[in-house]
């Protein structure tokens, strides 16, 4: 079994609570808009990190992380992209790819809207962890924690970190 901590849209802000909520995770997956390299280094020192770059990420981050990432986690085919839309409204840039080669798990970021939706047509679970950073229009900072056990995706938990409009020290 692999325990995953899913985070997105940090925009350079990494709440220390992330380390507490993801302490029992085996890996951290970041779905773009990291914001800076220091945040990436903190996550890498903490747990193995997989991710994709987002639209605000600069060239150094884009050289380290791909725009799209397909990989196998245990028996689950995962497809991660920052701007991907969601079931019924996939982004034009990935619509053909996801319908011709659907994964079992499709992970996106960008919208700052937490969503976990099963696409009946593609037989694919879609996850968007919302936004964990303080930049954007979302009101609550969020994460997702879940497990992959063989071919099963289970134990999914939504974690609220608190208000977006916190005071940075």
Beta strands, then each sheet from edge to edge (+ up, - down):
strand 1: 2-7
strand 2: 27-30
strand 3: 48-51
strand 4: 68-73
strand 5: 76-81
strand 6: 85-86
strand 7: 89-90
strand 8: 105-108
strand 9: 114-119
strand 10: 124-129
strand 11: 140-149
strand 12: 152-163
sheet 1: 3+ 2+ 1+ 11- 12+
sheet 2: 4+ 5- 8- 10- 9+
sheet 3: 6+ 7-
end
